[in-house]
Amino acid sequence: MKDGEKILALCDTEEEYAQLLTEFLKKHKNLPWKIHTYTEVEELLRAEKEPFEMLVVSETAYCEALQSLQPLRIVVLNESGVMRWANIPYVDKYQKAEEVLQCLLRVYMEVADTRLPRIKRNCNTTFIGNYSPVHRSMQTSLALTMSQILAGEHPTLYLNFEHYVGIPELLPDMQTLDMADLLYFLNAEKEKFRLRMQTMMKKVGNLDYIPPMKSGQNLLTVTADEWMSLLQKIEELGEYEYVVLDLSESMQGLFDILRMCKKIFTVTQEERIAESKLLRYEQLLSLYEYEDVLVKTERLRIPHIQRLPAELEQLTRGELASLAKNLLKGV
């Protein structure tokens, strides 16, 4: 074990569950712990010389003797729904592995050092912008399709800044943390931002995303500096090769955000009002000296798509996917 390496010990006598959860956790290379797995309590107790940061133990395997290991935090994977021990955090064992992980991270947040180790990939983050002043142009469908294609081979994050999000699968319920919470954590707990972001992360296939704001009105109150700080912080983390931005005019500092992007895709329609809106938008970019944004912008019209896949994970196939793959060749 390397000096200073933090260990999460997972103990569950249900061997299949222990194996599957371990495999899931080990796929996340940027976790603050190394995972050690045990399927017998006696084996875990014999490892008492190991300095465990977290001990995650199933309800049926928990016993008072495990307190002798003195981990920074013990968490019980609840199986019965009954809280049998006081002062011990419980996590529902039989929920999605992603939810189990996020619960563990939230528990760990309470006792974690302010600075946590991370694996930084040797790559730069490329921002890809999707913005059009022409609404109902399939901008979000294209942005999500691009994101899913990129996520098949690269660590990719999708962020949606629409005032009214039209994809039900992305919408958070009232209890789910969203983009507004991420901005709060950026300002209030900068030193724990990476870990906070992990507790909020959702997945669609291989693609990571932060749930968009529940109320589009909140977008209007975020300053341009706050948006820029958020995107710069995500870039500094070094976790993603690509960040796909699904932008809207509800954001302050939109032009500066577009300027951060390596490539911008602007979808329009072949009709007079759409062309007029696009022309006015391009005139404003020139007026405010954002000609560089125009240079990086590719205007396109999406041909009629008879049917989009029903599931977001299936967006890598079909007519729109073929179009998106061709567009991404220039990124």
Buried (B, 14 or more C-beta within 10 A) or exposed (E): EEEEEBBBBBBBBBEEBBBEBBEBBEEBEBBBBBBBBBBEBEEBBEBEEBBBBBBBBBBBBBEEEBEEBEBBBBBBBBBEEEEEEEEBBBBEBEEEBEEBBBBBBBBBBEEBEEEBBBEEBEEEBBBBBBBBBBEEBBBBBBBBBBBBBBBEEBBBBBBBBBBEBEBEEBBBEEEEBBBBBBBEBBEEEEEBBBBBBBBBBBEBBBBBBBBBBBEBEBBEEBEBEBBBBBBEBBBEBBBBBBBBBBBBBBBBBBBBBBBBBBBBBBBBBEEEEBEEBBEEBBEEBEEEEBEEBBEBBEEBEBEEEEEBBEEBBBBBEBBBBEBBEEBBEEB
